[in-house]
């Protein structure tokens, strides 16, 4: 049996044997944690024994470099006084041409497969798009412009996957719709239109955003704003809102 000086019963001059044993276990756990953080492979092949700050390392590692790396890392840990390195390094091994080829080919094949998936998804997404037709419109609130207001067109059939074209009102009250790309328009069909427009009131800590548009215009379930988008080169939508819904408003082409 190997007679290691680290395995001899520790002195009890400064503290009890039980407390020293507990301290040794903590140090062993600290060493294992450091080696794990440093991504040292095959930790299960290592045996770490600590006694009064002295650490015995046993086991087999992949290379002389790894053997030196482990010993250096353990020696730098707080609480380690001395390292007895009995690690054995496996003989250096040269990869065969077949192994190198398989590794490199596998990486290249993986990258190529990923690129192919991206391309196919992009092509599928573009092919699955609905035809769109240009849409321009004007929105007035109490006969005045509402710059910054957001308009969203909900398909009247209510299909959850159907696109929802939207646009932002400019300083002149005009907007264009976007479905897939900026300003491309909207698919043909009947739409329910919602509008949201917030303004900041107050100053400093008292500042808050206030919704200007009446609640009934903000939801497709309650709005009476409608629009029909036709298969033509230009669709024009006029929207007129009132602070109280005394007047119905319809988009027309």
VENPEGI-V754806 format. One record per residue. N is the residue number from 1. RES is the residue in one letter. BURIAL is + if it has 24 or more other ideal C-beta (glycine too) atoms within 12 Angstrom, else -. D_LAST is the distance of its C-alpha to the last C-alpha in whole Angstrom. Layout:
n->N res->RES burial->BURIAL d_last->D_LAST
n->N res->RES burial->BURIAL d_last->D_LAST
This chain:
n->1 res->X burial->- d_last->97
n->2 res->X burial->- d_last->95
n->3 res->X burial->- d_last->97
n->4 res->X burial->- d_last->94
n->5 res->X burial->- d_last->95
n->6 res->X burial->+ d_last->92
n->7 res->X burial->- d_last->92
n->8 res->X burial->- d_last->96
n->9 res->X burial->- d_last->96
n->10 res->X burial->+ d_last->94
n->11 res->X burial->- d_last->97
n->12 res->X burial->- d_last->96
n->13 res->X burial->- d_last->98
n->14 res->X burial->- d_last->95
n->15 res->X burial->- d_last->93
n->16 res->X burial->- d_last->93
n->17 res->X burial->- d_last->92
n->18 res->X burial->- d_last->90
n->19 res->X burial->- d_last->88
n->20 res->X burial->- d_last->88
n->21 res->X burial->- d_last->87
n->22 res->X burial->- d_last->84
n->23 res->X burial->- d_last->83
n->24 res->X burial->+ d_last->84
n->25 res->X burial->- d_last->81
n->26 res->X burial->- d_last->79
n->27 res->X burial->+ d_last->79
n->28 res->X burial->+ d_last->79
n->29 res->X burial->- d_last->75
n->30 res->X burial->+ d_last->75
n->31 res->X burial->+ d_last->76
n->32 res->X burial->+ d_last->74
n->33 res->X burial->- d_last->70
n->34 res->X burial->+ d_last->71
n->35 res->X burial->+ d_last->71
n->36 res->X burial->- d_last->68
n->37 res->X burial->- d_last->66
n->38 res->X burial->- d_last->67
n->39 res->X burial->- d_last->66
n->40 res->X burial->+ d_last->70
n->41 res->X burial->- d_last->70
n->42 res->X burial->- d_last->72
n->43 res->X burial->+ d_last->73
n->44 res->X burial->- d_last->74
n->45 res->X burial->- d_last->77
n->46 res->X burial->+ d_last->78
n->47 res->X burial->+ d_last->81
n->48 res->X burial->+ d_last->81
n->49 res->X burial->+ d_last->84
n->50 res->X burial->+ d_last->85
n->51 res->X burial->+ d_last->88
n->52 res->X burial->+ d_last->89
n->53 res->X burial->+ d_last->86
n->54 res->X burial->+ d_last->87
n->55 res->X burial->+ d_last->85
n->56 res->X burial->+ d_last->86
n->57 res->X burial->+ d_last->83
n->58 res->X burial->+ d_last->84
n->59 res->X burial->+ d_last->82
n->60 res->X burial->- d_last->80
n->61 res->X burial->+ d_last->78
n->62 res->X burial->+ d_last->76
n->63 res->X burial->- d_last->77
n->64 res->X burial->- d_last->80
n->65 res->X burial->- d_last->77
n->66 res->X burial->+ d_last->76
n->67 res->X burial->+ d_last->79
n->68 res->X burial->- d_last->79
n->69 res->X burial->+ d_last->76
n->70 res->X burial->+ d_last->77
n->71 res->X burial->+ d_last->80
n->72 res->X burial->- d_last->79
n->73 res->X burial->+ d_last->76
n->74 res->X burial->+ d_last->78
n->75 res->X burial->- d_last->81
n->76 res->X burial->- d_last->78
n->77 res->X burial->+ d_last->77
n->78 res->X burial->- d_last->79
n->79 res->X burial->+ d_last->82
n->80 res->X burial->+ d_last->83
n->81 res->X burial->- d_last->86
n->82 res->X burial->- d_last->87
n->83 res->X burial->+ d_last->85
n->84 res->X burial->+ d_last->88
n->85 res->X burial->+ d_last->86
n->86 res->X burial->- d_last->87
n->87 res->X burial->+ d_last->83
n->88 res->X burial->- d_last->84
n->89 res->X burial->- d_last->81
n->90 res->X burial->- d_last->81
n->91 res->X burial->- d_last->82
n->92 res->X burial->- d_last->79
n->93 res->X burial->- d_last->77
n->94 res->X burial->- d_last->75
n->95 res->X burial->- d_last->72
n->96 res->X burial->- d_last->72
n->97 res->X burial->- d_last->70
n->98 res->X burial->- d_last->69
n->99 res->X burial->- d_last->68
n->100 res->X burial->- d_last->66
n->101 res->X burial->- d_last->64
n->102 res->X burial->- d_last->63
n->103 res->X burial->- d_last->62
n->104 res->X burial->- d_last->60
n->105 res->X burial->- d_last->59
n->106 res->X burial->- d_last->57
n->107 res->X burial->- d_last->56
n->108 res->X burial->- d_last->54
n->109 res->X burial->- d_last->53
n->110 res->X burial->- d_last->51
n->111 res->X burial->- d_last->49
n->112 res->X burial->- d_last->48
n->113 res->X burial->- d_last->47
n->114 res->X burial->- d_last->45
n->115 res->X burial->- d_last->43
n->116 res->X burial->- d_last->43
n->117 res->X burial->- d_last->41
n->118 res->X burial->- d_last->39
n->119 res->X burial->- d_last->38
n->120 res->X burial->- d_last->37
n->121 res->X burial->- d_last->35
n->122 res->X burial->- d_last->33
n->123 res->X burial->- d_last->32
n->124 res->X burial->- d_last->32
n->125 res->X burial->- d_last->29
n->126 res->X burial->- d_last->27
n->127 res->X burial->- d_last->28
n->128 res->X burial->- d_last->26
n->129 res->X burial->- d_last->23
n->130 res->X burial->+ d_last->20
n->131 res->X burial->- d_last->18
n->132 res->X burial->+ d_last->15
n->133 res->X burial->+ d_last->12
n->134 res->X burial->+ d_last->11
n->135 res->X burial->+ d_last->9
n->136 res->X burial->+ d_last->10
n->137 res->X burial->+ d_last->9
n->138 res->X burial->+ d_last->12
n->139 res->X burial->+ d_last->14
n->140 res->X burial->+ d_last->17
n->141 res->X burial->+ d_last->20
n->142 res->X burial->- d_last->22
n->143 res->X burial->- d_last->20
n->144 res->X burial->- d_last->21
n->145 res->X burial->- d_last->20
n->146 res->X burial->+ d_last->21
n->147 res->X burial->- d_last->22
n->148 res->X burial->+ d_last->23
n->149 res->X burial->+ d_last->21
n->150 res->X burial->+ d_last->20
n->151 res->X burial->+ d_last->17
n->152 res->X burial->+ d_last->17
n->153 res->X burial->+ d_last->15
n->154 res->X burial->+ d_last->17
n->155 res->X burial->+ d_last->16
n->156 res->X burial->+ d_last->17
n->157 res->X burial->- d_last->20
n->158 res->X burial->- d_last->21
n->159 res->X burial->- d_last->23
n->160 res->X burial->- d_last->25
n->161 res->X burial->- d_last->25
n->162 res->X burial->- d_last->21
n->163 res->X burial->+ d_last->20
n->164 res->X burial->+ d_last->18
n->165 res->X burial->+ d_last->16
n->166 res->X burial->+ d_last->17
n->167 res->X burial->+ d_last->17
n->168 res->X burial->+ d_last->19
n->169 res->X burial->+ d_last->18
n->170 res->X burial->- d_last->20
n->171 res->X burial->- d_last->22
n->172 res->X burial->- d_last->20
n->173 res->X burial->+ d_last->17
n->174 res->X burial->+ d_last->15
n->175 res->X burial->+ d_last->14
n->176 res->X burial->+ d_last->14
n->177 res->X burial->+ d_last->14
n->178 res->X burial->+ d_last->17
n->179 res->X burial->+ d_last->18
n->180 res->X burial->- d_last->21
n->181 res->X burial->- d_last->22
n->182 res->X burial->- d_last->21
n->183 res->X burial->- d_last->17
n->184 res->X burial->- d_last->17
n->185 res->X burial->+ d_last->13
n->186 res->X burial->+ d_last->13
n->187 res->X burial->+ d_last->14
n->188 res->X burial->+ d_last->12
n->189 res->X burial->+ d_last->12
n->190 res->X burial->+ d_last->12
n->191 res->X burial->+ d_last->13
n->192 res->X burial->+ d_last->15
n->193 res->X burial->+ d_last->14
n->194 res->X burial->+ d_last->18
n->195 res->X burial->+ d_last->19
n->196 res->X burial->+ d_last->22
n->197 res->X burial->+ d_last->24
n->198 res->X burial->- d_last->28
n->199 res->X burial->- d_last->30
n->200 res->X burial->- d_last->34
n->201 res->X burial->- d_last->36
n->202 res->X burial->- d_last->40
n->203 res->X burial->- d_last->42
n->204 res->X burial->- d_last->44
n->205 res->X burial->- d_last->45
n->206 res->X burial->- d_last->43
n->207 res->X burial->- d_last->40
n->208 res->X burial->- d_last->37
n->209 res->X burial->- d_last->34
n->210 res->X burial->- d_last->32
n->211 res->X burial->- d_last->29
n->212 res->X burial->+ d_last->27
n->213 res->X burial->+ d_last->24
n->214 res->X burial->+ d_last->25
n->215 res->X burial->- d_last->26
n->216 res->X burial->+ d_last->24
n->217 res->X burial->+ d_last->21
n->218 res->X burial->+ d_last->22
n->219 res->X burial->- d_last->23
n->220 res->X burial->+ d_last->20
n->221 res->X burial->- d_last->23
n->222 res->X burial->- d_last->22
n->223 res->X burial->+ d_last->19
n->224 res->X burial->+ d_last->17
n->225 res->X burial->+ d_last->14
n->226 res->X burial->+ d_last->11
n->227 res->X burial->+ d_last->8
n->228 res->X burial->+ d_last->7
n->229 res->X burial->+ d_last->7
n->230 res->X burial->+ d_last->8
n->231 res->X burial->- d_last->11
n->232 res->X burial->- d_last->10
n->233 res->X burial->- d_last->11
n->234 res->X burial->- d_last->8
n->235 res->X burial->+ d_last->5
n->236 res->X burial->+ d_last->5
n->237 res->X burial->+ d_last->6
n->238 res->X burial->+ d_last->8
n->239 res->X burial->+ d_last->11
n->240 res->X burial->+ d_last->14
n->241 res->X burial->+ d_last->18
n->242 res->X burial->- d_last->21
n->243 res->X burial->- d_last->25
n->244 res->X burial->- d_last->25
n->245 res->X burial->- d_last->23
n->246 res->X burial->- d_last->23
n->247 res->X burial->- d_last->19
n->248 res->X burial->- d_last->17
n->249 res->X burial->+ d_last->13
n->250 res->X burial->- d_last->10
n->251 res->X burial->+ d_last->7
n->252 res->X burial->- d_last->4
n->253 res->X burial->+ d_last->0
